[in-house]
Amino acid sequence: MRLFFRLRLILIFSGFISASLFSQQIRFKVYSRDQGIMNPFVYSVSQDKNGFLYLATGEEVYRFDGFTFVPVRFQKEELKAYATRVFSDDKGNLWFGMSNGQVFIWDGKSSRRINIPSGVTSQITEIQADKTGIKWIVTQQNGIFGITENEQVIRCDSVLPGKTLTSALFTGDNNLFIAADDGIYIFTLSGNSRCPVWKGKIENFPETRVNKLIQLQSSEGILAATDDYGLLKIDIEAPGGSSFRVSDFGKGFGIDQQNITSVFEDTDHNIWVSVSGGGVIEILWDQQAGKHSGVRRFNTSNGLPVNYIRSFFQDREGQIWMATYGNGVVSFTDEALQFYDFSGFTGKNITAVTVRGTDLILAGQKGVLVLNKNTLMNRFFVPAGTKGLPSDRITAMFTDRRGLVWLGTSESGCYLFDVNAVSFRRIWFSGNAVENVINHINGKGDSIFIATNGGLVIMDLVRNTSVLLTMADGLPYNIIQSVYVDRKGKVWLACASKGIFNLSDHTYRSEGISALIEFSAIAQDTSGNYWAGTLGQGVLCFLPDTLFQVNSASGLGSNYVYGAVSDRDGEIWLGHRMSISRIDPVKKSVKVFDKAYGFTADCNPNALVSDPGGVLWIGTTEGLVGYNLNKEKKTNIPPVINIVSLRIDDKEYDPAGRIVLPYGSHRVRIEFIGLNFRSPERVFYRYRMKGFDPEWTDAGGNRFVNYNNLREGKYAFGLMACNDQGDCSEKESFFTIEVRLPLWKQWWFLLTVLASTALAVYGIMYYRQKQTEEYNKRLEAELVERTREVVQKKEEIELKNKEIIQSIEYAQRIQQSMLPSATQLEQYFTGYFLFYRPRDIVSGDFYWFDKLKDNRFLLICADSTGHGVPGGFMSVMGTTLIKDICYRSDLESPSEMLALLDHEIHRRLNQNIEAERSNDGMDLILCDINLDTYVVRIASAMRPVILYINGEQMYIPGSRNSVGGTIISSDDKVFEDRVYAMSKGDLIYMFSDGYTDQFGGPLGKKFKIARLRNLLKDIHQKPMTEQYQHIKSNFDLWKGDQPQIDDVLFLGFQL
């Protein structure tokens, strides 16, 4: 009882401790010096009619297109001032108020300076427009002045002279509220005066500096950001604005008595508040309740790069931009995407995730954590190695119908986790290590499917039984990457095969797939189509009668997919390294969350879970990632298309003007952009020059096109830009170009030429007809003679080719007769196999074996230089020499036999050659077996030998010298004997390089010795006849449609 009480205390305590170790990280996009903003002190942000963003900094104004910050030049003179305020009028023009009182208007292409009253030298703090279109300019120390529609100046010296003015606001009743360093003053535009008329000061407003005024769209009233009293609200109580009620709006949200530098209301009625030194507070609008309730805080502790924010701006796509003191500009893109760090208990790497009712269960290298999925508060944490939880890596988790959680591990099998009892017990373990490597777990009803490296384990919860299925039971491969159960209860396997495998009826969905593909994950959309992720080929979508591929070239985050899941809307999510992809099956569009969204981690295999509540949970190498579909904002706003530059023959042209070019060939370069600030790098383009391009051309992400030969005609350039959600902008004609016709293509000139040439053409045609008739007769006679000669030569070549093939086939029979009979091996070995496949009719690879005196047995595997006829000659000579050498009584060791064979080959190949000496030779293994003691002596020239002694694999490399080949002095060319004491049942494998050098597989690469060693590990315990079938079928499967590149010889013996 005391022990149980202590354990409960430990669990409760660990829950409190781990709660303090949880942190949520919000990824902001930061644009500062590294991105091209030379002065990171930003005063204001705005957007023009063409969609470009403009930043007013402490030095220059920058135009931003999502990629590059370009300085905006105001006329040609040096200003010696900087912009402090940006205002967008109803025509889309931008008004820039400068630090020295000047005002500039920017129409997107050029600027012009507005004449201002004399004596105005103070910085501009606000620009507002009234109902008549007059722009009212508020200066810090020189009062206010107006600018009419025709840019006439209205001087108003009587408005608050000597006051420090900070902000201004027009209300719907023509009242003008002006904020100062000692409160708020009210003026009206009614009456005959052109200047605002004094109405008074809000008396019950505190004597404090007001930094910003905004009018609430969500409710009545005005918000005032103050230096000392936080965020105050002003409600107009009497008609005409004669009575006001001031309340502490921020107090209810924990921001009273703080220095508020700016306030902003977005289109969703959320209020953004900048606290000096305290970051940003977002006051959330509750749509159902019709009021503000709840806050979110952003500061340097959860991702905001700086705690000092100057102002806010919301662009046309709904993104919030924050102008900072000293750190450029920051954008808040997607609040649905959240990052969570649990490194205080599980470690950073979250290897598996599952949802159990209201529980969210995470597995990391340090243990298992159980959270409340709604609040993310920790229920309890179990460290690795305690309560039956294993210490190795947890690779998979699944919650069954009983609420029990199944845990797969990297090397110790499968465990069952009782969350209520906080206990673990092992439920699957095999004596075969590969079957304990768990890749994925899934289930339906009373059946649990466990994907391992050694096959598929099926567990029956009712009968409490388990069965292991492998390739011997019809599976396409033993390494199962994942298991998927579709809506109809069918079970699908993702593994290396030519399609996804249906376990229910042992059929494939391949739709024409011919090569072996390594499938890694499967998901299903709402239309019933299957999406199969692969390792290297992207994702394949299996439609009812065909398939299509989505890969990195078509917008996918990566061609390597480590997990797949469908959300509640039927969209497909795929996990990659350093990104996740989201596919809309209806629009066929791909949205990628990568570094631009703050996603820098690797998704762990099969660690993607879709919560029915609308949250996608992803386990990554840097923590947990959550995507809340309930918080995402699908704006469906397409990119804004702009022609950035039009250059014709290296001369800049205005696309808005009429472009007429003289006759000739012209070079045209068009640079364009589709403005989209959420993911500018994932805007894709199509273009067409009508009159030149027959169809629309996909440009991918390229933002330019070149035409190098634009000749006479009329052309219209059209452009389409689509974002990563499939929302597209299209304009059939941005501009037209006309290239004039030359003189000789004018209608009157053509009519004259046609009339003049008609008679000449008739005469020429008549003459040519007569000439052609005579010429054709001569050609017919020559053709008959040439045809007869060609047929005769063809028959001669076919006869010679037949004689050559018959000669080579006869040589093959002679070569085959010189090889020893394999039946001799049955007398002296427990088992053997011999895989012999020449590339051509005759082979350069050969083998030889025989029993010698003293109950010794010699085995030789040789690979001669070349293949075909040259290799065949070498093999015949090698076989003859080997027989002579091996039967000599004065040679006791294999190395002596190889040395003598090397000498004889050099002597015989070079005895009648005066100049260049032959470098032909052979790679050879000579194995001497004592049949009484099973002592094996091996000497090898360039070829390795693989032994299995007491079940352990030994890899024996050959010497670095071939037999024959390049002439080396006898002191430098050494063949060594290697002696091994083996036992009955041990194995010997010898092979030529034709097996390991064969190209094939999914990527067309060599098989290589490492794969061969792994293959022998898998099959060495099988009977030799089965080993032969595996060796043969593996070679054919690997080679596929590739040509055989060399002769293949593979021998295996069991003592």
Protein Blocks (a to p, Z undefined) as FASTA:
>chain_A
ZZmmmmmmmmmmmmmmmmmmpccddddddddfknopablcdfbdcddfkopacdddfkbc
cddehjaccdddehjbdfkiacfbdcddfkopacdddfkopacddehjaccdddddehia
bdcfbdcddfkopacdddfklopadddfkopacddfkgoghiacfbdcddfkopacdddf
kbccdddfedjbfbdcdfbdcfklccdddfbdcddfkbgcdddddfklopaddddfbghi
laccdddfklmnopghiacfbdcddfkopacdddehkapadddddfknopaeddddddfk
nopabfcdfbdcddfkopacdddehiapaddfblmbccddfklmnombdcbdcdehjacc
dddfkbccdddfklopafbdcdehiahiafbdcfbdcddfkopacdddfknopadddfkl
opaddfbdcfblklmmcfbdcdehjbccdddfkbccdddfklopacdddfknopabfbdf
bdcddfkopacdddddfbdcdfklopacfeopabdcddfbdcddfkopacdddehjapad
ddfkbccdddfknopabfbdfbdcddfkopacdddehiacdddfklopacdddfknopab
dcdehiaccdfkopacdddfkbccdddfklpccekpacddddfbdceehiacdfkbccdd
dedddddddddddddfklmmlcccddddehjambdcdekjacbdcdfbdceddddddddd
ddfkopacddfblbdcdddddfklcfklmmmmmmmmmmmmmmmmmmmmmmmmmmmmmmmm
mmmmmmmmmmmmmmmmmmmmmmmmmmmmmmmmmmmmmpccfklmmmmpfbdcdddddfbl
bdfbdcdddddehhiacddddddehehjllmmmmmmmmmmmmmmmmpmkbmbfklmmmmm
mmmmmmmmmmmcfklccfbdcddddddddfklopacdddehiacdddeehiacdddddfb
deehjdddfklpccddddddddehiacddddfklmmpgedjnopafbjmlmmmmmmmmmm
pcfklmmmmmmmmmmmmnmmaccfbdcddddddZZ
